Amino acid sequence: MQSWLIVNPFLDTQKFQEIYGMLCAAAEKEHMELEMKTTVQLMCPVGSAFPSLPDFALFWDKDIHLARRLERQGLRLFNPADAVEQCDNKALTAQVLAAHHVPHPLTFLSPKTFEAMGYCSLEFLDIAEKQLSYPMVIKEAFGSFGQQVYLAENRQQAEAIIARMGYKDFILQQYIPTSHGRDVRVNVVGGKVIASMLRYNEKDFRSNISNGGSMAPYTPSVAQEEAALAACRALKLDFAGVDVMFGENGTPIICEVNSNPHFKSTLQATGVNLAEHIMRHIRQVISCGG
């Protein structure tokens, strides 16, 4: 069974290389040839066909244009282009979750502005803060590892954050005090919860391991599992890392959904290698003609 692992050539750090290596090793266990291809290596003129395609591709990037071109030519992607796009864009994620009644924080989308213009009026902030109040979470629509997520304690801070972002799309979101600095990463593969870990940070409202957070194995409640699975169904994901916050009385609230999760920390916390579960799921789907 021929396959590609499609990666971004500019994310060439040890952290990414370790993930790629784990996926390739897991594919070998499943008797699949997983050849790494960068998005640059797959460049060809718009309108032309790719000369030859494998049986499937594990799409470990967020290049939506390339993903859609490959799908139009009939290549099965894991995860599909729509799923990757909706997870990558937090504004889209919120809309899909809301449409499917999946619990998530109350969210407002920023109005559209343009480069060199910014926001000459903050009337939209007046509207949002009446329902969200402060503290308020402000997230750039595109971002990873918690680096583009901010907490505004008051109006002055919110205005400063918005000014720094310029014309970027962002969302304004309800702050969940009962989940300050902690959440649960629920890893889902093929519609099943495979492994979960608690992430916590005593020095930051964000729990991300890359921001100095810690981790521990965790057994999610039935409600937490159901919320994570509902999010994956709504977004049509083959696999994902779902970040579930602690609402009042333990009510699960979906924070974010990651279509290509970094699972080394899950392996360290739980001993479960997500790469093996992902490749096993892909083999089963392809074998059934999916």
Phi and psi in degrees as GROMACS dihedral restraints (atoms count N, CA, C in turn):
[ dihedral_restraints ]
;  ai    aj    ak    al  type     phi  dphi    fc
    3     4     5     6     1   -88.2    20    10
    4     5     6     7     1   139.3    20    10
    6     7     8     9     1  -154.8    20    10
    7     8     9    10     1   160.2    20    10
    9    10    11    12     1  -116.5    20    10
   10    11    12    13     1   145.1    20    10
   12    13    14    15     1  -107.9    20    10
   13    14    15    16     1   106.7    20    10
   15    16    17    18     1   -93.4    20    10
   16    17    18    19     1   121.9    20    10
   18    19    20    21     1  -129.8    20    10
   19    20    21    22     1   165.5    20    10
   21    22    23    24     1   -88.7    20    10
   22    23    24    25     1   124.6    20    10
   24    25    26    27     1   -70.8    20    10
   25    26    27    28     1   -15.6    20    10
   27    28    29    30     1   -92.5    20    10
   28    29    30    31     1    -7.5    20    10
   30    31    32    33     1  -102.7    20    10
   31    32    33    34     1    73.7    20    10
   33    34    35    36     1  -110.1    20    10
   34    35    36    37     1    36.6    20    10
   36    37    38    39     1   -86.7    20    10
   37    38    39    40     1   167.9    20    10
   39    40    41    42     1   -59.3    20    10
   40    41    42    43     1   -37.2    20    10
   42    43    44    45     1   -58.7    20    10
   43    44    45    46     1   -44.4    20    10
   45    46    47    48     1   -72.8    20    10
   46    47    48    49     1   -40.2    20    10
   48    49    50    51     1   -62.0    20    10
   49    50    51    52     1   -35.5    20    10
   51    52    53    54     1   -64.3    20    10
   52    53    54    55     1   -42.0    20    10
   54    55    56    57     1   -63.1    20    10
   55    56    57    58     1   -45.6    20    10
   57    58    59    60     1   -60.5    20    10
   58    59    60    61     1   -41.5    20    10
   60    61    62    63     1   -63.8    20    10
   61    62    63    64     1   -40.0    20    10
   63    64    65    66     1   -65.3    20    10
   64    65    66    67     1   -39.3    20    10
   66    67    68    69     1   -67.5    20    10
   67    68    69    70     1   -41.7    20    10
   69    70    71    72     1   -66.1    20    10
   70    71    72    73     1   -39.8    20    10
   72    73    74    75     1   -65.3    20    10
   73    74    75    76     1   -39.0    20    10
   75    76    77    78     1   -67.1    20    10
   76    77    78    79     1   -37.2    20    10
   78    79    80    81     1   -63.8    20    10
   79    80    81    82     1   -40.4    20    10
   81    82    83    84     1   -61.6    20    10
   82    83    84    85     1   -37.4    20    10
   84    85    86    87     1   -63.2    20    10
   85    86    87    88     1   -30.0    20    10
   87    88    89    90     1   -92.9    20    10
   88    89    90    91     1    11.0    20    10
   90    91    92    93     1    61.1    20    10
   91    92    93    94     1    42.1    20    10
   93    94    95    96     1  -121.9    20    10
   94    95    96    97     1   141.1    20    10
   96    97    98    99     1   -91.5    20    10
   97    98    99   100     1   111.3    20    10
   99   100   101   102     1  -108.1    20    10
  100   101   102   103     1   103.1    20    10
  102   103   104   105     1   -95.6    20    10
  103   104   105   106     1   125.6    20    10
  105   106   107   108     1   -75.3    20    10
  106   107   108   109     1   130.9    20    10
  108   109   110   111     1  -130.0    20    10
  109   110   111   112     1   132.1    20    10
  111   112   113   114     1   -87.8    20    10
  112   113   114   115     1   159.8    20    10
  114   115   116   117     1   -63.8    20    10
  115   116   117   118     1   -25.8    20    10
  117   118   119   120     1   -71.4    20    10
  118   119   120   121     1   -41.2    20    10
  120   121   122   123     1   -63.5    20    10
  121   122   123   124     1   -21.5    20    10
  123   124   125   126     1   -96.9    20    10
  124   125   126   127     1    10.0    20    10
  126   127   128   129     1   -68.0    20    10
  127   128   129   130     1   136.7    20    10
  129   130   131   132     1  -157.5    20    10
  130   131   132   133     1   161.2    20    10
  132   133   134   135     1   -57.6    20    10
  133   134   135   136     1   141.9    20    10
  135   136   137   138     1   -60.4    20    10
  136   137   138   139     1   133.3    20    10
  138   139   140   141     1    97.0    20    10
  139   140   141   142     1   -15.5    20    10
  141   142   143   144     1   -94.9    20    10
  142   143   144   145     1   157.9    20    10
  144   145   146   147     1   -91.9    20    10
  145   146   147   148     1   149.0    20    10
  147   148   149   150     1   -68.5    20    10
  148   149   150   151     1   134.4    20    10
  150   151   152   153     1   -60.2    20    10
  151   152   153   154     1   -37.8    20    10
  153   154   155   156     1  -154.0    20    10
  154   155   156   157     1   143.5    20    10
  156   157   158   159     1  -124.9    20    10
  157   158   159   160     1   150.4    20    10
  159   160   161   162     1   -81.1    20    10
  160   161   162   163     1  -170.2    20    10
  162   163   164   165     1   -72.7    20    10
  163   164   165   166     1   -31.0    20    10
  165   166   167   168     1  -164.0    20    10
  166   167   168   169     1   172.1    20    10
  168   169   170   171     1  -136.9    20    10
  169   170   171   172     1   136.3    20    10
  171   172   173   174     1   -89.9    20    10
  172   173   174   175     1   106.8    20    10
  174   175   176   177     1   -91.8    20    10
  175   176   177   178     1    94.8    20    10
  177   178   179   180     1  -100.7    20    10
  178   179   180   181     1    48.5    20    10
  180   181   182   183     1  -149.9    20    10
  181   182   183   184     1  -177.2    20    10
  183   184   185   186     1  -125.5    20    10
  184   185   186   187     1    22.6    20    10
  186   187   188   189     1   -78.9    20    10
  187   188   189   190     1    87.1    20    10
  189   190   191   192     1   -64.1    20    10
  190   191   192   193     1   -35.9    20    10
  192   193   194   195     1   -61.7    20    10
  193   194   195   196     1   -45.2    20    10
  195   196   197   198     1   -65.8    20    10
  196   197   198   199     1   -42.5    20    10
  198   199   200   201     1   -58.9    20    10
  199   200   201   202     1   -43.2    20    10
  201   202   203   204     1   -69.2    20    10
  202   203   204   205     1   -36.3    20    10
  204   205   206   207     1   -63.6    20    10
  205   206   207   208     1   -41.9    20    10
  207   208   209   210     1   -65.8    20    10
  208   209   210   211     1   -41.3    20    10
  210   211   212   213     1   -65.9    20    10
  211   212   213   214     1   -38.2    20    10
  213   214   215   216     1   -62.9    20    10
  214   215   216   217     1   -27.6    20    10
  216   217   218   219     1   -87.1    20    10
  217   218   219   220     1     2.0    20    10
  219   220   221   222     1   100.1    20    10
  220   221   222   223     1     7.1    20    10
  222   223   224   225     1   -82.3    20    10
  223   224   225   226     1   130.9    20    10
  225   226   227   228     1   -79.4    20    10
  226   227   228   229     1   123.1    20    10
  228   229   230   231     1  -107.2    20    10
  229   230   231   232     1   143.7    20    10
  231   232   233   234     1  -123.0    20    10
  232   233   234   235     1   108.9    20    10
  234   235   236   237     1   -81.3    20    10
  235   236   237   238     1   160.0    20    10
  237   238   239   240     1   -63.1    20    10
  238   239   240   241     1   159.4    20    10
  240   241   242   243     1   -57.8    20    10
  241   242   243   244     1   -45.2    20    10
  243   244   245   246     1   -59.0    20    10
  244   245   246   247     1   -42.9    20    10
  246   247   248   249     1   -64.3    20    10
  247   248   249   250     1   -43.2    20    10
  249   250   251   252     1   -62.9    20    10
  250   251   252   253     1   -44.3    20    10
  252   253   254   255     1   -62.8    20    10
  253   254   255   256     1   -43.8    20    10
  255   256   257   258     1   -70.0    20    10
  256   257   258   259     1   -29.9    20    10
  258   259   260   261     1   -78.3    20    10
  259   260   261   262     1   -36.6    20    10
  261   262   263   264     1   -68.5    20    10
  262   263   264   265     1   -32.3    20    10
  264   265   266   267     1  -102.5    20    10
  265   266   267   268     1   108.0    20    10
  267   268   269   270     1   -63.0    20    10
  268   269   270   271     1   -27.3    20    10
  270   271   272   273     1   -67.8    20    10
  271   272   273   274     1   -39.4    20    10
  273   274   275   276     1   -70.2    20    10
  274   275   276   277     1   -40.9    20    10
  276   277   278   279     1   -55.3    20    10
  277   278   279   280     1   -48.5    20    10
  279   280   281   282     1   -60.3    20    10
  280   281   282   283     1   -40.3    20    10
  282   283   284   285     1   -68.0    20    10
  283   284   285   286     1   -40.5    20    10
  285   286   287   288     1   -67.2    20    10
  286   287   288   289     1   -44.2    20    10
  288   289   290   291     1   -61.7    20    10
  289   290   291   292     1   -41.8    20    10
  291   292   293   294     1   -64.0    20    10
  292   293   294   295     1   -41.6    20    10
  294   295   296   297     1   -63.6    20    10
  295   296   297   298     1   -27.9    20    10
  297   298   299   300     1  -103.4    20    10
  298   299   300   301     1    10.9    20    10
  300   301   302   303     1    58.7    20    10
  301   302   303   304     1    37.2    20    10
  303   304   305   306     1   -89.6    20    10
  304   305   306   307     1   129.1    20    10
  306   307   308   309     1   -61.5    20    10
  307   308   309   310     1   126.7    20    10
  309   310   311   312     1  -153.3    20    10
  310   311   312   313     1   164.4    20    10
  312   313   314   315     1   -64.3    20    10
  313   314   315   316     1   149.0    20    10
  315   316   317   318     1   -56.4    20    10
  316   317   318   319     1   128.8    20    10
  318   319   320   321     1  -134.1    20    10
  319   320   321   322     1   138.4    20    10
  321   322   323   324     1  -116.5    20    10
  322   323   324   325     1   142.1    20    10
  324   325   326   327     1   -94.8    20    10
  325   326   327   328     1   140.4    20    10
  327   328   329   330     1   -68.4    20    10
  328   329   330   331     1   143.8    20    10
  330   331   332   333     1   -71.5    20    10
  331   332   333   334     1   155.0    20    10
  333   334   335   336     1   -72.4    20    10
  334   335   336   337     1   133.2    20    10
  336   337   338   339     1  -133.2    20    10
  337   338   339   340     1  -171.6    20    10
  339   340   341   342     1  -136.2    20    10
  340   341   342   343     1   159.2    20    10
  342   343   344   345     1   -57.4    20    10
  343   344   345   346     1   140.3    20    10
  345   346   347   348     1    72.6    20    10
  346   347   348   349     1     0.1    20    10
  348   349   350   351     1  -109.6    20    10
  349   350   351   352     1   -47.7    20    10
  351   352   353   354     1    64.2    20    10
  352   353   354   355     1  -149.0    20    10
  354   355   356   357     1  -115.6    20    10
  355   356   357   358     1   108.1    20    10
  357   358   359   360     1   -83.4    20    10
  358   359   360   361     1    -9.6    20    10
  360   361   362   363     1  -138.3    20    10
  361   362   363   364     1   139.2    20    10
  363   364   365   366     1  -111.8    20    10
  364   365   366   367     1    32.0    20    10
  366   367   368   369     1   -58.9    20    10
  367   368   369   370     1   -34.6    20    10
  369   370   371   372     1   -63.7    20    10
  370   371   372   373     1   -33.4    20    10
  372   373   374   375     1   -69.5    20    10
  373   374   375   376     1   -35.6    20    10
  375   376   377   378     1   -57.4    20    10
  376   377   378   379     1   -43.9    20    10
  378   379   380   381     1   -66.7    20    10
  379   380   381   382     1   -46.7    20    10
  381   382   383   384     1   -66.5    20    10
  382   383   384   385     1   -42.8    20    10
  384   385   386   387     1   -70.3    20    10
  385   386   387   388     1   -19.9    20    10
  387   388   389   390     1   -64.6    20    10
  388   389   390   391     1   -31.4    20    10
  390   391   392   393     1  -101.1    20    10
  391   392   393   394     1   -31.0    20    10
  393   394   395   396     1   -89.2    20    10
  394   395   396   397     1   -32.7    20    10
  396   397   398   399     1    55.3    20    10
  397   398   399   400     1  -163.4    20    10
  399   400   401   402     1  -126.1    20    10
  400   401   402   403     1   147.3    20    10
  402   403   404   405     1   -65.3    20    10
  403   404   405   406     1   155.3    20    10
  405   406   407   408     1  -132.6    20    10
  406   407   408   409     1   137.4    20    10
  408   409   410   411     1   -92.4    20    10
  409   410   411   412     1   131.2    20    10
  411   412   413   414     1  -121.6    20    10
  412   413   414   415     1   125.1    20    10
  414   415   416   417     1  -125.6    20    10
  415   416   417   418     1   132.4    20    10
  417   418   419   420     1   -64.3    20    10
  418   419   420   421     1   144.2    20    10
  420   421   422   423     1   -61.6    20    10
  421   422   423   424     1   -31.6    20    10
  423   424   425   426     1  -117.6    20    10
  424   425   426   427     1   126.5    20    10
  426   427   428   429     1   176.2    20    10
  427   428   429   430     1   157.5    20    10
  429   430   431   432     1  -137.8    20    10
  430   431   432   433     1   157.5    20    10
  432   433   434   435     1    61.2    20    10
  433   434   435   436     1    22.9    20    10
  435   436   437   438     1    75.6    20    10
  436   437   438   439     1     5.7    20    10
  438   439   440   441     1   -73.0    20    10
  439   440   441   442     1   -21.9    20    10
  441   442   443   444     1  -113.9    20    10
  442   443   444   445     1    32.0    20    10
  444   445   446   447     1  -118.6    20    10
  445   446   447   448     1   130.1    20    10
  447   448   449   450     1  -130.4    20    10
  448   449   450   451     1   151.8    20    10
  450   451   452   453     1  -115.3    20    10
  451   452   453   454     1   117.9    20    10
  453   454   455   456     1   -97.8    20    10
  454   455   456   457     1   118.0    20    10
  456   457   458   459     1   -81.7    20    10
  457   458   459   460     1   -19.9    20    10
  459   460   461   462     1  -157.8    20    10
  460   461   462   463     1   178.1    20    10
  462   463   464   465     1   -61.2    20    10
  463   464   465   466     1   -41.6    20    10
  465   466   467   468     1   -60.3    20    10
  466   467   468   469     1   -43.7    20    10
  468   469   470   471     1   -67.1    20    10
  469   470   471   472     1   -39.2    20    10
  471   472   473   474     1   -61.4    20    10
  472   473   474   475     1   -44.3    20    10
  474   475   476   477     1   -62.8    20    10
  475   476   477   478     1   -39.9    20    10
  477   478   479   480     1   -66.4    20    10
  478   479   480   481     1   -41.0    20    10
  480   481   482   483     1   -63.4    20    10
  481   482   483   484     1   -45.9    20    10
  483   484   485   486     1   -63.0    20    10
  484   485   486   487     1   -39.4    20    10
  486   487   488   489     1   -63.7    20    10
  487   488   489   490     1   -39.2    20    10
  489   490   491   492     1   -67.1    20    10
  490   491   492   493     1   -33.3    20    10
  492   493   494   495     1   -74.6    20    10
  493   494   495   496     1   -17.9    20    10
  495   496   497   498     1    67.0    20    10
  496   497   498   499     1  -115.1    20    10
  498   499   500   501     1  -107.4    20    10
  499   500   501   502     1     9.2    20    10
  501   502   503   504     1   -67.4    20    10
  502   503   504   505     1   147.0    20    10
  504   505   506   507     1   -70.3    20    10
  505   506   507   508     1   143.1    20    10
  507   508   509   510     1  -153.4    20    10
  508   509   510   511     1   169.4    20    10
  510   511   512   513     1  -123.7    20    10
  511   512   513   514     1   152.4    20    10
  513   514   515   516     1  -112.0    20    10
  514   515   516   517     1   128.9    20    10
  516   517   518   519     1  -136.8    20    10
  517   518   519   520     1   149.8    20    10
  519   520   521   522     1   -60.7    20    10
  520   521   522   523     1   132.6    20    10
  522   523   524   525     1   -84.0    20    10
  523   524   525   526     1   134.2    20    10
  525   526   527   528     1  -106.8    20    10
  526   527   528   529     1    94.9    20    10
  528   529   530   531     1   -62.4    20    10
  529   530   531   532     1   -30.1    20    10
  531   532   533   534     1   -71.9    20    10
  532   533   534   535     1    -7.4    20    10
  534   535   536   537     1  -120.6    20    10
  535   536   537   538     1    20.2    20    10
  537   538   539   540     1   -58.3    20    10
  538   539   540   541     1   120.3    20    10
  540   541   542   543     1    70.7    20    10
  541   542   543   544     1    15.4    20    10
  543   544   545   546     1  -154.0    20    10
  544   545   546   547     1   147.8    20    10
  546   547   548   549     1  -161.1    20    10
  547   548   549   550     1  -178.5    20    10
  549   550   551   552     1  -119.8    20    10
  550   551   552   553     1   125.6    20    10
  552   553   554   555     1   -89.0    20    10
  553   554   555   556     1   111.8    20    10
  555   556   557   558     1  -103.6    20    10
  556   557   558   559     1   116.4    20    10
  558   559   560   561     1   -94.2    20    10
  559   560   561   562     1   122.0    20    10
  561   562   563   564     1  -116.4    20    10
  562   563   564   565     1   134.3    20    10
  564   565   566   567     1  -137.0    20    10
  565   566   567   568     1   126.3    20    10
  567   568   569   570     1    58.7    20    10
  568   569   570   571     1    36.1    20    10
  570   571   572   573     1    76.6    20    10
  571   572   573   574     1    16.6    20    10
  573   574   575   576     1  -131.7    20    10
  574   575   576   577     1   143.1    20    10
  576   577   578   579     1   -77.7    20    10
  577   578   579   580     1   122.4    20    10
  579   580   581   582     1   -99.6    20    10
  580   581   582   583     1   -45.5    20    10
  582   583   584   585     1  -158.9    20    10
  583   584   585   586     1   149.8    20    10
  585   586   587   588     1  -138.7    20    10
  586   587   588   589     1   152.6    20    10
  588   589   590   591     1  -143.4    20    10
  589   590   591   592     1   148.2    20    10
  591   592   593   594     1   -84.7    20    10
  592   593   594   595     1   132.2    20    10
  594   595   596   597     1  -114.4    20    10
  595   596   597   598     1   134.2    20    10
  597   598   599   600     1  -147.4    20    10
  598   599   600   601     1   148.3    20    10
  600   601   602   603     1  -145.4    20    10
  601   602   603   604     1   117.1    20    10
  603   604   605   606     1   -81.6    20    10
  604   605   606   607     1    -8.6    20    10
  606   607   608   609     1  -114.4    20    10
  607   608   609   610     1     1.3    20    10
  609   610   611   612     1  -151.0    20    10
  610   611   612   613     1   149.2    20    10
  612   613   614   615     1   -74.0    20    10
  613   614   615   616     1   -15.8    20    10
  615   616   617   618     1   -92.2    20    10
  616   617   618   619     1   139.8    20    10
  618   619   620   621     1   -95.5    20    10
  619   620   621   622     1    -2.9    20    10
  621   622   623   624     1   -51.9    20    10
  622   623   624   625     1   134.7    20    10
  624   625   626   627     1   -60.4    20    10
  625   626   627   628     1   -37.6    20    10
  627   628   629   630     1   -68.4    20    10
  628   629   630   631     1   -14.3    20    10
  630   631   632   633     1   -99.1    20    10
  631   632   633   634     1    15.6    20    10
  633   634   635   636     1    98.1    20    10
  634   635   636   637     1     8.3    20    10
  636   637   638   639     1   -73.1    20    10
  637   638   639   640     1   164.3    20    10
  639   640   641   642     1  -113.2    20    10
  640   641   642   643     1   172.1    20    10
  642   643   644   645     1  -142.2    20    10
  643   644   645   646     1   157.3    20    10
  645   646   647   648     1  -156.6    20    10
  646   647   648   649     1   148.8    20    10
  648   649   650   651     1   -60.8    20    10
  649   650   651   652     1   150.0    20    10
  651   652   653   654     1  -150.0    20    10
  652   653   654   655     1   138.6    20    10
  654   655   656   657     1  -102.6    20    10
  655   656   657   658     1   108.9    20    10
  657   658   659   660     1   -70.6    20    10
  658   659   660   661     1   154.3    20    10
  660   661   662   663     1   -73.2    20    10
  661   662   663   664     1   166.6    20    10
  663   664   665   666     1   -59.3    20    10
  664   665   666   667     1   -40.6    20    10
  666   667   668   669     1   -64.4    20    10
  667   668   669   670     1   -39.8    20    10
  669   670   671   672     1   -65.3    20    10
  670   671   672   673     1   -42.7    20    10
  672   673   674   675     1   -62.5    20    10
  673   674   675   676     1   -45.2    20    10
  675   676   677   678     1   -62.6    20    10
  676   677   678   679     1   -38.7    20    10
  678   679   680   681     1   -65.6    20    10
  679   680   681   682     1   -43.0    20    10
  681   682   683   684     1   -64.4    20    10
  682   683   684   685     1   -43.1    20    10
  684   685   686   687     1   -66.1    20    10
  685   686   687   688     1   -38.5    20    10
  687   688   689   690     1   -63.5    20    10
  688   689   690   691     1   -38.7    20    10
  690   691   692   693     1   -63.4    20    10
  691   692   693   694     1   -42.8    20    10
  693   694   695   696     1   -67.1    20    10
  694   695   696   697     1   -37.7    20    10
  696   697   698   699     1   -65.3    20    10
  697   698   699   700     1   -43.0    20    10
  699   700   701   702     1   -61.9    20    10
  700   701   702   703     1   -39.6    20    10
  702   703   704   705     1   -90.3    20    10
  703   704   705   706     1    -2.7    20    10
  705   706   707   708     1    59.0    20    10
  706   707   708   709     1    51.6    20    10
  708   709   710   711     1   -98.3    20    10
  709   710   711   712     1   139.3    20    10
  711   712   713   714     1   -76.3    20    10
  712   713   714   715     1   -34.8    20    10
  714   715   716   717     1  -154.8    20    10
  715   716   717   718     1   156.4    20    10
  717   718   719   720     1  -170.2    20    10
  718   719   720   721     1   159.7    20    10
  720   721   722   723     1  -107.6    20    10
  721   722   723   724     1   114.4    20    10
  723   724   725   726     1  -105.2    20    10
  724   725   726   727     1   125.0    20    10
  726   727   728   729     1   -94.4    20    10
  727   728   729   730     1   115.5    20    10
  729   730   731   732     1  -111.2    20    10
  730   731   732   733     1   122.7    20    10
  732   733   734   735     1   -89.8    20    10
  733   734   735   736     1   163.0    20    10
  735   736   737   738     1   -95.0    20    10
  736   737   738   739     1   106.3    20    10
  738   739   740   741     1   -81.7    20    10
  739   740   741   742     1  -175.9    20    10
  741   742   743   744     1   -60.3    20    10
  742   743   744   745     1   138.4    20    10
  744   745   746   747     1    59.9    20    10
  745   746   747   748     1    26.2    20    10
  747   748   749   750     1    80.0    20    10
  748   749   750   751     1     6.9    20    10
  750   751   752   753     1   -60.9    20    10
  751   752   753   754     1   125.9    20    10
  753   754   755   756     1   -72.8    20    10
  754   755   756   757     1   139.3    20    10
  756   757   758   759     1  -133.0    20    10
  757   758   759   760     1   125.4    20    10
  759   760   761   762     1   -74.3    20    10
  760   761   762   763     1   125.2    20    10
  762   763   764   765     1   -90.1    20    10
  763   764   765   766     1   -59.5    20    10
  765   766   767   768     1  -149.3    20    10
  766   767   768   769     1   161.8    20    10
  768   769   770   771     1  -129.6    20    10
  769   770   771   772     1   127.6    20    10
  771   772   773   774     1  -109.0    20    10
  772   773   774   775     1   119.2    20    10
  774   775   776   777     1   -80.1    20    10
  775   776   777   778     1   -20.7    20    10
  777   778   779   780     1  -134.8    20    10
  778   779   780   781     1    73.2    20    10
  780   781   782   783     1   -68.9    20    10
  781   782   783   784     1   146.5    20    10
  783   784   785   786     1   -85.4    20    10
  784   785   786   787     1   110.3    20    10
  786   787   788   789     1  -105.1    20    10
  787   788   789   790     1     9.9    20    10
  789   790   791   792     1   -64.0    20    10
  790   791   792   793     1   -38.6    20    10
  792   793   794   795     1   -65.6    20    10
  793   794   795   796     1   -34.4    20    10
  795   796   797   798     1   -64.2    20    10
  796   797   798   799     1   -40.7    20    10
  798   799   800   801     1   -61.5    20    10
  799   800   801   802     1   -43.1    20    10
  801   802   803   804     1   -66.4    20    10
  802   803   804   805     1   -36.7    20    10
  804   805   806   807     1   -80.7    20    10
  805   806   807   808     1   -35.4    20    10
  807   808   809   810     1  -117.5    20    10
  808   809   810   811     1   -17.3    20    10
  810   811   812   813     1    81.0    20    10
  811   812   813   814     1     3.2    20    10
  813   814   815   816     1   -95.6    20    10
  814   815   816   817     1   126.7    20    10
  816   817   818   819     1   -93.7    20    10
  817   818   819   820     1   102.4    20    10
  819   820   821   822     1   -62.5    20    10
  820   821   822   823     1   -29.6    20    10
  822   823   824   825     1   -57.1    20    10
  823   824   825   826     1   -41.2    20    10
  825   826   827   828     1   -66.3    20    10
  826   827   828   829     1   -39.7    20    10
  828   829   830   831     1   -68.7    20    10
  829   830   831   832     1   -37.7    20    10
  831   832   833   834     1   -64.5    20    10
  832   833   834   835     1   -47.9    20    10
  834   835   836   837     1   -68.5    20    10
  835   836   837   838     1   -34.5    20    10
  837   838   839   840     1   -65.7    20    10
  838   839   840   841     1   -41.2    20    10
  840   841   842   843     1   -63.0    20    10
  841   842   843   844     1   -44.4    20    10
  843   844   845   846     1   -61.7    20    10
  844   845   846   847     1   -44.5    20    10
  846   847   848   849     1   -59.9    20    10
  847   848   849   850     1   -41.9    20    10
  849   850   851   852     1   -65.0    20    10
  850   851   852   853     1   -42.4    20    10
  852   853   854   855     1   -64.1    20    10
  853   854   855   856     1   -47.0    20    10
  855   856   857   858     1   -65.3    20    10
  856   857   858   859     1   -39.3    20    10
  858   859   860   861     1   -63.3    20    10
  859   860   861   862     1   -29.3    20    10
  861   862   863   864     1   -89.8    20    10
  862   863   864   865     1     4.4    20    10
  864   865   866   867     1    80.7    20    10
  865   866   867   868     1    19.4    20    10
